[in-house]
Amino acid sequence: MSYIAMNRFKIRPGREADFETIWKDRESRLNEMQGFREFRLLKGPQNEEYTLYSSHVIWDSRADFEAWTKSEQFRAAHRNAGKREGESPILGAPQFEGFETVLQQK
């Protein structure tokens, strides 16, 4: 079954559009990788401190995801992470969560 890799991001209030633009403008290169199925950027709840976002990538397997993390495509896609001018829209480091699918219904 599939593997889902997620990163949670806490975004400064008022900087949501900046964060979304970073994702829209980047060269992801995911589609070059074996086992890549789907990417989504999810916008979640908002409070006074931050807006929660999650990047959500579906892979055929954990091995396919791990191959991505060791690839030149991964290095290229993350080359400029954190090198933006001014204060980052992201509060702290992203929180990674990986899940293996145990049940799927369509």
Disulfide bonds with the S-S distance in Angstrom:
none
